[in-house]
Amino acid sequence: MSQISHKQYVEANLRLEGLLKETNDNTPEGSPLSKELIEVSDIIEQYEEIHFPMELPTLQQMIELRMFEMGLKRKDLAALLNISASRISDYLNGKREITLNVAKAMHKKLNIDSDIILQ
């Protein structure tokens, strides 16, 4: 895999815009346009992985995001996870590490990826 230049990245993005206008859900997977779309997307992905790396969010950030998405307050989250509201505060403020049982509950009930929980 060779290094993708900024020029190649810009050209790939411009081509991607055109391909998205030319293709849709009915475009056959093996068609030349579909293959080109994958190739262009791969170029963009390779460039962005190097120049715009994305780190995993912290567990606290994910808990807060899920609370927002689910419309939960801390007391609601505590009830959902079967722990005290003060324990939720400790987790969110980084004062306490989560237990294995709480980690499992967060994974199942909040759909938080295990990689984020274990980091």
Buried (B, 14 or more C-beta within 10 A) or exposed (E): EEEBEEEBBEEBEEBBEEBEEEBEEEBEEEEEEBEBBEEBEEBBEBBEEEEEEEEEBEBEEBBBEBBEEEEBEBEBBBBBBEBEBEBBEBBBEEEBEBEEEBBBBBBEBBEBEEEBBEE
